[in-house]
């Protein structure tokens, strides 16, 4: 990409496809034309796009395929929200679910247990099933939206997911929220046990009580400043993709001269 003001030195970011410094945008049903506009403006800064929760099953197949095609054309890898695999597991349909993911055009899936709790053995089996039986890449997710998980359990689940074949692992955003604030101590503990390149830190959103926009922004800023500009961050709203990139390149509100 040729940018204006190129005489000004700013931190260099690797070009896509990246393995570090990933930005995962969350798609809560962005209309196709708005999605295309977002990708035209900020596609260079987006690596992954999650079609949130079970939205993949609400859209017409024609519209879903059009959205997936638009993401891939911009070098963005789309994937369905992990809560759908939890529903499929509850109904005994995980094999059919993974097959359908491939049929409609997904090559990456998320395996989470936010609502339906999976034992470590079940989580590993599902990851292997997706990878080995269906040729899918897997993003694992650990943690709960509803109850606080012991930090040591989070770390064990991250390591177990990676060992089972997950490409990278999300840490559920709700685990980092304490009375509306950001639990930096938990981040530091996880990073003392797991390589930062293997995990994505999810940002909280409107679905988590007592979380405000300024706290989400503070979390992005803290992660960039303390983990580094190549920290992997997920659940980024489309309106926050460019603000996050300004933080990564030190031309945002965190600029230090």
N, C-alpha and C positions, 0 to 999 in steps of 0.2 A: 504494500500500500504506500503510495506517495502522499505525504501529508504536508500541509502548510506549516510555516514556521519551523522548518526542519533545521534551521541554524541553531535552534535552542536545544541543548543537550538534555535528554530525559532518559530514565532507565529503559534499557532495551528489553522487550518482551519477545520470547520465541514465537515464531509463526506457527499457525496450525498445520497439521495436527499436533497438539501439545500433549505432554504427559504430566506436566506440572503447571501451576498457575491457571488451573481450569476454572471457568465460570459456567455454572449450570443455571440456566434461566428456567423459571417455572411458568408454565402455560396453563392458565385457568380458563381456557376457552378463548384465546385471542382470535378475533376474526381474521380470516385469511389475508385480506388486504392490509390490515394493520400489522400482521405478522411479517408480511413481505416488506413493508416500510421499515419495521424495526430491524430486519436483517440487512436491508440496504444501508441503513445508517450505522448499525453496530454489530453486524455479523462477524467482523474480524475479532471481536472481543468475546464472542459466545462460543463455547465448545460443545455444550450439551444442552438439551431442552427436554424437560420433563412435562409430558402431557399429564397433568396432575390427577391424582386419585383414580376414579373410574371413568373419566371423561372419554377415554378411547372407546368405551362401549355405549356412549350416548350419541356421539356424532354419526352421521351417515358414513358408510364406508368410503364413499366418493370424497367427502370432505376430509376425512381422516387421512386418506392417501395423499390428497392434495397438500395438506399441512406437512406430512412427513417428507414429501418430495421437495417442498419449499425449504425445509430445514437442511436436507442433504445437499441441495443445490448451493447452499451458502456455507457448506463445510461444517454444519452443526449436526451432531448425532442425537436424534430424538429417542426417547424411551417412555414406556408407560409407567404411571405411578405404581409403587409397590403394593398399595393396599388392594389392588385388583387381584394379585396373586394370592393374597391372604383369603379373599373371598373364594377364589377358585379352589384353594386347598380345603377350605371349609366344606365345599360342595363335592370334593373328591374329583376335581377336574383339572388338576395342574398340567397333566400331559396335553390335554386338549388346549389349555390356555397357552402354553408355550408354542404349540403348533400354530395356533391362530396368530400369535405375535409375529411369527415368521411369515405367515401367509399375507398379512396386511402390510408388511414392509418393515417391521422392527428387526434390528439385529442386536439390540442391546435391551436388557430388561433389568428391572430393579426387584430384588427379593428382600422384603422387610417383614417385620412382625410387630407393627405398631399396635394393632388391635387384636389379632389372633396370635397368641404367643406360640412361638416355635421353640422346641428344645434345640440345643446345639446340634444334635444328631439330625433332626428334621431340617434345620436350616442348611446344613452341609449337604444333605441328600438332595434338596431342591436345587441348590447351586450346581451340583454335579449333573443333575437331570437336565437342567437348562443348557449347560455347557457341552456335556458329552452326548446326550441323546438328541439335542435339537440344534447344536452348533451356534448357540447364542453366547454373547458376552454378557457378563453379569456385574451389576453394581449391587453389592450387599448393603444392607442398612441395619444398624443396631440401635437399640434404645426404644423407649416407649413414649407415646404422646400423652399417656395418662398417669403413669406412676414413675417415680424416680428409681433409676437403676443404679446398683452399686458400681462404682467406677471400675473395680477389678473385673466385674462381670462384663462391662462394656469392652474393656481391653481384650478379655478372653474371647468374646464374640467377634471382635474385629479380626483377631488373629485366626480364629477358626474359619471365618468366611474367606479370608485370603488363602488359607491352606486348602480350602475346598475348591478354589478356582476362581473366586471373584476377582475382577480386574481392579476395582477399588471399592472402598466401603464408606457409605455415608454414616455420620453420627446424627441421630435425630435431634432436631433443633430444640425440642421441648426439654431435653436433658440439660441444656445450658442456661435455662431460664429459672431464676430463683427470685420470686416476688417481683417479677417484671424486669429484674436486672440480669446481667450477663455474668455467668460463673466462670471467670478466667482461670480459677484454680483447677477446674475439671479439664479445661483445654491443656493446661500445662502438664497435668498428670498423664493424660492420654499421649501427649507428645514425648513424654519421658519413656514411654513403653512401645510406641508405634512410630514408624517413619512417616513424616508429614506427606510424603509423596503417595502414600497408600490410602489416604483418607480425604474425604470432603466434609467440611464443616457446613451443616445446614443453617441457614438463617431462619429465625422464627418469623411468623406472620400473623395475620389477623385471626387465625384459628387458635392462637395461644393467648390465654387471658393475661391482661395487664401489660401487654407488650406494645410499646409505642414506636412510632417511626424513628424518633431520635435514638432509641435504644438499638434498633436494628442497624442504623448508620454507625453508632459507636462500636458495635460488634464488628462490622466490616473494617473499620479503621483500626481497631485493636488487633485483629487477625493479621492485617497487612503489616502493621508496625512491629508486632512481636513474633510472628511466624515468618514473615517475609513476603515480598511482592509476588512470589510464586506459590502462595498458599492456595489450596483448592477450596472454592466456596460454592455452595449450592443454594437453591431456592431463592435466587436473585430475581426480583420483579423486573419486568421489561424496562420499566422507568428507571431502574437503579443500575442497569448494566454499564452505562457510560459513567455515572458517578463512581462506581467501583473501579473502573479503569483509571479514572483520575487519581484515585488513591494508590493504585498499583504503580503508577508512573510518577507519583509525587507532584502532580499539578493540581491537586484538589485542596480541600480545606486542611489537609495534613502537611502541606508544603512547608519545608524547613529550608531557610537560606543560610 
